Amino acid sequence: MVDRGEIMKFDRFLFSVVVLSFAAALLTKAGAQAQTQSSSNTATSDANQSWTATTQQQLPDNLNPTKTSESYTQAGGHTVDNQSIQAMGSDGHYQPYLDVQKETIKVDANTTRTVERTFGRDSEGQKTLVQVTEEEKRTLPGGEVKVMRTTSDPDANGALQMVQREVQDTRQISPNVLETKSTLLTPSSNGGVTASVQTTERETKISDHDVEFRKSTLLPDPNGNWQLSEVREGTIKSDGKDSTQDERVLRPGTDGNLSVVERTVTKESESAAGEKRTTVESYSNNLPGTPIDGGLQLNQRVTTIQRKDAGGVQSTEKQVQQRNPAQPSDNLQVTEQAIDIVRPNVGGVSRETETLRSLDSNGDLGVVSVDTRKQDNSPAIQVDIAPAKALPAPTPH
């Protein structure tokens, strides 16, 4: 059996990474919107372009607003993407909160190196390095792709210390089978590194539109032997516009045999009018108030509908249905609804409103928040960046 202590150790290790990822997600959304909107106005080539964008977010209930800024430059094989979040301080002025600087260099036709630095603020408001992620991606003859991704955090003295390294190898093992093997390395007690997680993922092309996939995850037991922890397998079927993904999660029971504990069915469709609908249904065999051996039962359904009208207004409606934990035998009920509306640029400014409703104590959907954002995009301009110097390869620890 797999040592559950190792799983908990791994979960604690990833906690800091998850926190950083959550904060960076705020930056990612603004950056994606800015890139999409600026691309419609740019007259530059794909190889040389530059733009900046600012998104202002106003939350209800007198919560502090935030401002997100991004600058992007690309010339040849050198890309620099700077993103930052500012939060309103007690003095009514915006204060720096989080910055992410990402630099990518195409070293040669087969090698790309990326360095991403995340900065926070200390108790005195000074800019402080929080995390560095270095990645090198190489394509070998025959199409094999190797990736090494190293994440480091500064210690008490500011020196970078590796917290994890992922080594990934993707290759076509047959005309219809693509295999990816990954190993996650973490610091060991003796000052070296040790393999903490191993995964093997295969995608098998069944037909022009159908794919089977299987991902196996192994963890070391107390004796250092690899034990199967989880298997995710399923199919993806598509007819062009509509697709269905059916995924099952299997884990070993007390007898060591694999059994299905979760299932997720994702359906995507697009109407002739361009409306896109995605439905995700989640099944579980571990629902409160139900027998342990009761089999898989539908526990949640998430429906997302995307529309765009003739005037360019884009709307996204997301609805979450769940079981009532107090009455698990009842049908699913709507517990959350989010409506996001983005109005097109008017004088270079786009406006977005997101309304969130949640189930209250009376069983009604009450408004929890109304989040408004305004985004300013500067015109795209030609840039001229000096020939890039190759970044140093990730330093082994």
N, C-alpha and C positions, 0 to 999 in steps of 0.2 A: 504494500500500500504506500501511497505517496504521503510523506510527512506534511501534515497540515501546517505545522510550524513554519516550514519553508515557504508555503504559500503566503502565510501571514507576514513573514519577513519580507517577501518580495512585494506584497501590497504596501507595506509601510515604506519601503524603499521608493516606490513609485509615487507616494503621496505628494512629495514636493514637486515632482514633475507635473502631476495633474493640476496642482494649484497654479503653476506657471502657465500651463496650457489653457486653463480657464481664463486667466487674465489676457493672454495673447489672443484668445478667440475674439475679444472685443475689437482688437486691432485688425484681425483678419477680415471680419465682416465689412468694416469700413473700407479696407483696402480693395476687397473684391468689388464693392460697389463703385469705387472710384475708377478702377481699371476698366470696368465695363462701360461706364459712362464716358470716360475720356476717349476710349477707343472709337466711339462713334464720331468724335470731332477731330481726331488726329489726322494730320496730313503727312506724318513721318513714316519711315519704313519700319519694318519689324526689327531691323538690326540696330537702329539708332532712334531712340525716342526718350522723352522725359515728360513727367507731369507731377503735379502736386494736388492734394485734395485735403479738405478739412471738413470733418463731420461734427456737428454740435448736437448733443443729446440732452434733452430736458425731461427729467423724471417728475412724476406727480408728488403730491404730499410734501412739497418743500424739500425733497431730497436734493443733494448736491448734484448739479449738472456736470457733465464731462465733455471734453472736447478731444477729438481724435484727429491727428494730422499724419499725412503720409507723403513722402517724396520718393520718386522712382526715376532712376536713370538707367539706360541701357545703351551700350555702344559696343558693337562687335560681340565678343564673348565675355564682356564684363558687365555685370548687373549689380546695382546697389539699391536696396530697398530699406528705407528708414521709416519706422512707425512709432508714434508716441501717443500716450494718453495723458491728459491733464485733468485734474479734478478741482472743483471750486473750493478754495480754502476758507477759513473762518473770516478772513478779511475781505471776502467778496471777490478776490482775484484768483485766476486759475494758477494752480501749482503743478509742476511736473510730478507724475505718478509712476509711469512705466514706459520704458523705451525698448524697442527691438530693432537691432541693426543686422541686416542680412546681406552678405556679399557673396556673389557667385562668379567664378571664373572658369571659363572653358579653356583648360590647359592645352588640350590638343583635340583632334577629331574624336578621340575615344575616352577622354578623361575630363571630369568636371569636379571642381572642389567648391564647397560651400562652407562659410563660417557664419554662424548666427550667434549674436551676443544679446543677452537680456539684462537690462539695468533697472534697478529699483531705487528707492530712496531710503536713507537711514533715518534715525530718530532726529537728526539735525537737518534733514532735507537735502543732504548731499547725495549726488549721483553715485550709486554703488553697483558694481558688477555682481549679478546674481547667478548667471549661468552662461556657459559657452558650449555650443554644439558644433562639431566639425564633421563634415561628411566628404568622403571621396567616392566617386562612382566611376567605374571603369568598364568599358565594353571590350571583351576579348574577341579574337578571331573565332568565327563560328556563332557569334551572337550571345555568348555567355556574358552575364552582367554581374559584377562583384561590387558590393557596397560595404563600406566601413563607416559607421557613425559613432562618434565618441562624444559623450556628454560629461562636462566637468563643472564642478562648483568650487568657488574660492573657500579656503579654510580661514581660520581666525587671523592668519597673517596675510591673507590676500593671495596666497599661492594657489594655483588651480590644482584640484585633485579630481581624478577620474571617479565618476559615480556609476557610469555604465558604458559599455561598448557593445554595439550590435554589429555582427558580421553576417552579411547576407549574400547568398549565391543563387542566381536564377539562371536556369538553362533549359533548353528544349531537348528533352530526353528522347522524344519521338515526334513524328510530324504532328500528332494531335495532343501531345502531353507536355505541359509546361510545369516545371518543378522549381520551387523556391525553398531553400533550406536556410534557417536563421539560427544563430546562437547568441544569447545575451550573456555578456560577461560582467561580473561585478567584483568589487574589491574583496579580497579574502583576509582572514585574520592574520596571516603571515606576511602581509604586505604585497602579495601578488594579486592575481586575478583568478577567478574561478567561474566556470560555466554555470549559470543559474537557471536558464530556460533554453530548451531546444524546440524548434518547430519545423515541421515539414508540411508544405502545402503543394497540392497538385491540382491543376486544372486540366480536364480532359474534354476535348472538343468532340461532341457526339455527332453533330450535324452543323450546317451553316449557322443555325440560330440557337442550338442547345449546347449547354456546357454542364459537366459534372465537376464538383469541387470537393476536396477533403483536406482538412488541416488537423494535424496531430500535434499536441503539446505535451512535452515530457518535462518532469521536474526530478531533481535528485532526491533520493531517500536518505535517511541518516547515515547510511553506509556508503553514500556516493554513487549508488547505482541508479541509472535512469529508469523512471517509472512513468507509464502513460497516465496523464492527468485528465486529458480532455480530448475529444474528437468532435470537430464540426464538419458536417458533410451535407451535401444537398445538390440541387440542380437549379440551373437558370435556363428558362425557356422563353423565346422571343419570336414574334412574327414580324418584326420591324418596328412598329410603333408601340405595341403592347408587350409587356414582359412579366414573368412571374418567377420569383426566387423562393425556393422552399428549402429552409435550413433546419437541420436537427443538431442538437447538442447532446452528446453522450458522455457520461462520466462513470468511473468504476464505483460499484456499490461495496458494501461490507464484504461481499464474497469475492471481490476483485473483478467481477464481470461487468462489461459495459452495458448501460441501459440508457434509454432516451429520457432526459430530464427536462428539456426545453425544445420548443419548435417555433420558428418564426416564418411566416408567409408574407412576402412583399409583392404587391401587384401594382404595376405602373401602366397607365393608359393615357392616350391623347385623342381628343375628339377632333372632328373635321374643322371645328372653329378654333382649334389651338389650345383648348383647355386641357391642362395636365392634372391627372388625379393619381395620387399614391396612397395605397392602403397597406398598413403594416399590422398584422395580427400576431399576437404573442400568446403562446400556450405554455403552461407549466404544470408539473405534477406536484407542486409544493404550494398550495393555496391555503390560507388560514381557514380553519373550520371545515376542511375537507379531508377525507381519508388519505393517508400517505400513499396507499396503493390504488388510489382512485383513477389513475391514468392521467393523461394530458387533458387540460381543460383550458378553454379560451379565457385569458385573464385581462387582456388589453387590446384595444383597437385604436390606431392613430390614423386619421384621414387628413391628407393635405391636398388642397386644390389651388392651382395657380392659374390666373387669368390675366389677359392683357387686352385692353379695349383699343378702339381705333385711335383714340387720342394719346395713346402711349402710357396710360395709367396702368401700373402693374399691382395686382393684389394677390396675397397669399392667405388662405384661411386654413388653420390647423385645428382639428378637433380631437380630443382625447376621451375615449370611453374606457371605463374600468369597472371591475366588480366592487361591490360594497363589502369591505372586510367583515363587517358585522352581519351581513346577510349574503354569504358567498353563493347561495343557491339562486339568488335573483339574477335577472339579466343585466348586461352591461348598462351603465348610465354615463351620460356626458359629465365629466368632472372638470374639464378645462377647455377653453377656446381662445385662440389667438388670431387676430386679424391684422395683417400688415399691408399697408397701402403706400406705394411709392409713386409720387407724381413726377413727371419728366422735367428736364431742365427748363427753367425760364430765366434767361439771362445768366446761364452758367450755374444756377442754384437748383438743386433738387430737394424735395421735402418728403419725409417719410413719417408715417404715424403707425404705431403698433399698439393695439388695444388688447389687454389680457383680461379674460374673465375666468373666474374659478368658482367652484361649488361652495356655497356658504352653508351656515348651520341650518338654514330653512330649506335647503335643497334647491335653491335658485342659483343661477349663474350671475354672480355679482362682479362688477368691474373692480379689478385689483389694481391695475395701473394703466395709464395712457402715456406711452413713451413717444416723444416727438424728436425728430432729428432733421437738421438742415446741413446740406453738404455743398461746399463750394469747390469747383474744379478749375484750376488754372489752365489756360490753353497749352496744348502740347507744343514743345519747341525742339529744334534740332540741338543735339549736344555733341560735344567733341571731347571724349575722354582719352587721355594719354594711354599708350600701349600698357596693358595691364601686366603687372608683375605677378608671377605665379605665387599663390599662397603656399606656405609650407605645408607639407603633408602632416596629417594628425600625428602628434607625438605619442609613441607607445608609452604606456605606464607599467 
